Amino acid sequence: MVATHSHILSPLTLSFTEEVSSGIYLLGFKRTFEFAAGQVIGIALTEDGARRLYSICSGEKDEDVWILYNVIDEGYLTPRLADLEAGDTIWITEPRGEFTSDDDPAVWIASGTGIAPFYSMLKSGRAANKILIHGNRYLEQFHFYDYFTELLGENYTRCCSAEENEGVFHGRVTSFLEEYPLPDPGLKYYLCGSAEMVVDTRDILIEKGVPFDRIISEIYF
Ligand SMILES: Cc1cc2nc3c(=O)[nH]c(=O)nc-3n(C[C@H](O)[C@H](O)[C@H](O)COP(=O)(O)OP(=O)(O)OC[C@H]3O[C@@H](n4cnc5c(N)ncnc54)[C@H](O)[C@@H]3O)c2cc1C
């Protein structure tokens, strides 16, 4: 990749873009750089266009880089991104960010597209001793469900607030955490997603005895 500084953007060609569930899109392009699972890139439509941050949603050694995003109807970038097709150009910054995982046991908690960094971590070989709790409004939004189940088995919990299904907790991630005992308050807790989920979850974890410095957050604002 041409960029040597996080503020410099490089153009690249989309290999695919797909609406994977209503209003949620996955786009991909050929990987030309190294990154650590959990990092983000900036995306813009032109070199000097408005830029937003996105977690990389693919493995460190995968051939393609994937980005999972939901369209904010009144937003600037995402409705325009959703109109792009394979072969179109976007501009990206180099990867950055500290929301990265190691091999220590940890609990990963995500809402919505906040699942992206955890998928990247799993695809990069960090599944051992990990517990994943994912919240969505609708069942169709649990992307990568098969993969998570295969890798994590019972250590993968889905929390669905608007629909019920067997084996799925009915309610938000925060209700799940309030209702059930924590796996182990001594573990590291990684939170990723909306500000509301991250802030509310952090409060619950602290109340349940998790030290503040064991909680690592990435807020999608
Ligand atoms: C570190 C980081 C990583 C991120 N990674 C991802 C990712 O992997 N996938 C992803 O989909 N998004 C991610 N985001 C959010 C992303 O950067 C944009 O904010 C989002 O895509 C909206 O951009 P936009 O230009 O369409 O809307 P904007 O023009 O930026 O926003 C329009 C309006 O929508 C509100 N808004 C912004 N985001 C949301 C939201 N999620 N839900 C409801 N309202 C919202 C804003 O407050 C504003 O009022 C990340 C953000 C950060 C800070």
The ligand as an SDF file (V2000), in Angstrom:
LIG
                    3D

 53 58  0  0  0  0  0  0  0  0999 V2000
  -13.1960    3.1950   15.8650 C   0  0  0  0  0  0  0  0  0  0  0  0
  -14.4730    3.1030   15.0300 C   0  0  0  0  0  0  0  0  0  0  0  0
  -14.7260    1.9690   14.2860 C   0  0  0  0  0  0  0  0  0  0  0  0
  -15.9130    1.8490   13.5550 C   0  0  0  0  0  0  0  0  0  0  0  0
  -16.1450    0.6940   12.8530 N   0  0  0  0  0  0  0  0  0  0  0  0
  -17.3270    0.5370   12.2200 C   0  0  0  0  0  0  0  0  0  0  0  0
  -17.6380   -0.6870   11.5380 C   0  0  0  0  0  0  0  0  0  0  0  0
  -16.8320   -1.6260   11.4730 O   0  0  0  0  0  0  0  0  0  0  0  0
  -18.8670   -0.7960   10.9590 N   0  0  0  0  0  0  0  0  0  0  0  0
  -19.7780    0.2170   11.0160 C   0  0  0  0  0  0  0  0  0  0  0  0
  -20.8870    0.0540   10.4760 O   0  0  0  0  0  0  0  0  0  0  0  0
  -19.5060    1.3990   11.6160 N   0  0  0  0  0  0  0  0  0  0  0  0
  -18.2960    1.5850   12.2080 C   0  0  0  0  0  0  0  0  0  0  0  0
  -18.0160    2.7820   12.8070 N   0  0  0  0  0  0  0  0  0  0  0  0
  -18.9500    3.9150   12.6080 C   0  0  0  0  0  0  0  0  0  0  0  0
  -18.5670    4.6540   11.3090 C   0  0  0  0  0  0  0  0  0  0  0  0
  -17.2890    5.2620   11.4690 O   0  0  0  0  0  0  0  0  0  0  0  0
  -19.5630    5.7670   10.9320 C   0  0  0  0  0  0  0  0  0  0  0  0
  -19.7700    6.6020   12.0430 O   0  0  0  0  0  0  0  0  0  0  0  0
  -20.9040    5.2270   10.4590 C   0  0  0  0  0  0  0  0  0  0  0  0
  -20.7210    4.2990    9.3890 O   0  0  0  0  0  0  0  0  0  0  0  0
  -21.8190    6.3430    9.9740 C   0  0  0  0  0  0  0  0  0  0  0  0
  -21.2030    7.0410    8.9190 O   0  0  0  0  0  0  0  0  0  0  0  0
  -22.0840    7.9590    7.9480 P   0  0  0  0  0  0  0  0  0  0  0  0
  -21.1380    8.8870    7.2400 O   0  0  0  0  0  0  0  0  0  0  0  0
  -22.9910    7.1340    7.1130 O   0  0  0  0  0  0  0  0  0  0  0  0
  -23.0010    8.7830    8.9400 O   0  0  0  0  0  0  0  0  0  0  0  0
  -22.7030   10.2670    9.6320 P   0  0  0  0  0  0  0  0  0  0  0  0
  -22.8930   11.2630    8.5160 O   0  0  0  0  0  0  0  0  0  0  0  0
  -21.3690   10.1890   10.2330 O   0  0  0  0  0  0  0  0  0  0  0  0
  -23.7800   10.2930   10.7070 O   0  0  0  0  0  0  0  0  0  0  0  0
  -25.1290   10.7110   10.4710 C   0  0  0  0  0  0  0  0  0  0  0  0
  -25.9450   10.6480   11.7380 C   0  0  0  0  0  0  0  0  0  0  0  0
  -26.1190    9.3030   12.1530 O   0  0  0  0  0  0  0  0  0  0  0  0
  -25.6670    9.1300   13.5000 C   0  0  0  0  0  0  0  0  0  0  0  0
  -24.9870    7.8420   13.5580 N   0  0  0  0  0  0  0  0  0  0  0  0
  -23.7000    7.5830   13.2660 C   0  0  0  0  0  0  0  0  0  0  0  0
  -23.4340    6.2660   13.4140 N   0  0  0  0  0  0  0  0  0  0  0  0
  -24.5830    5.6920   13.8060 C   0  0  0  0  0  0  0  0  0  0  0  0
  -24.9590    4.3610   14.1020 C   0  0  0  0  0  0  0  0  0  0  0  0
  -24.0790    3.3350   14.0480 N   0  0  0  0  0  0  0  0  0  0  0  0
  -26.2590    4.0950   14.4590 N   0  0  0  0  0  0  0  0  0  0  0  0
  -27.1420    5.1160   14.5200 C   0  0  0  0  0  0  0  0  0  0  0  0
  -26.8520    6.4000   14.2510 N   0  0  0  0  0  0  0  0  0  0  0  0
  -25.5950    6.6910   13.9000 C   0  0  0  0  0  0  0  0  0  0  0  0
  -24.7390   10.2550   13.7690 C   0  0  0  0  0  0  0  0  0  0  0  0
  -24.7300   10.6110   15.1530 O   0  0  0  0  0  0  0  0  0  0  0  0
  -25.3480   11.3720   12.9000 C   0  0  0  0  0  0  0  0  0  0  0  0
  -26.3690   12.0330   13.5760 O   0  0  0  0  0  0  0  0  0  0  0  0
  -16.8390    2.9150   13.5430 C   0  0  0  0  0  0  0  0  0  0  0  0
  -16.5610    4.0690   14.2740 C   0  0  0  0  0  0  0  0  0  0  0  0
  -15.4010    4.1750   15.0080 C   0  0  0  0  0  0  0  0  0  0  0  0
  -15.1220    5.4330   15.7920 C   0  0  0  0  0  0  0  0  0  0  0  0
  1  2  1  0
  2  3  1  0
  2 52  2  0
  3  4  2  0
  4  5  1  0
  4 50  1  0
  5  6  2  0
  6  7  1  0
  6 13  1  0
  7  8  2  0
  7  9  1  0
  9 10  1  0
 10 11  2  0
 10 12  1  0
 12 13  2  0
 13 14  1  0
 14 15  1  0
 14 50  1  0
 15 16  1  0
 16 17  1  0
 16 18  1  0
 18 19  1  0
 18 20  1  0
 20 21  1  0
 20 22  1  0
 22 23  1  0
 23 24  1  0
 24 25  2  0
 24 26  1  0
 24 27  1  0
 27 28  1  0
 28 29  2  0
 28 30  1  0
 28 31  1  0
 31 32  1  0
 32 33  1  0
 33 34  1  0
 33 48  1  0
 34 35  1  0
 35 36  1  0
 35 46  1  0
 36 37  1  0
 36 45  1  0
 37 38  2  0
 38 39  1  0
 39 40  1  0
 39 45  2  0
 40 41  1  0
 40 42  2  0
 42 43  1  0
 43 44  2  0
 44 45  1  0
 46 47  1  0
 46 48  1  0
 48 49  1  0
 50 51  2  0
 51 52  1  0
 52 53  1  0
M  END
$$$$
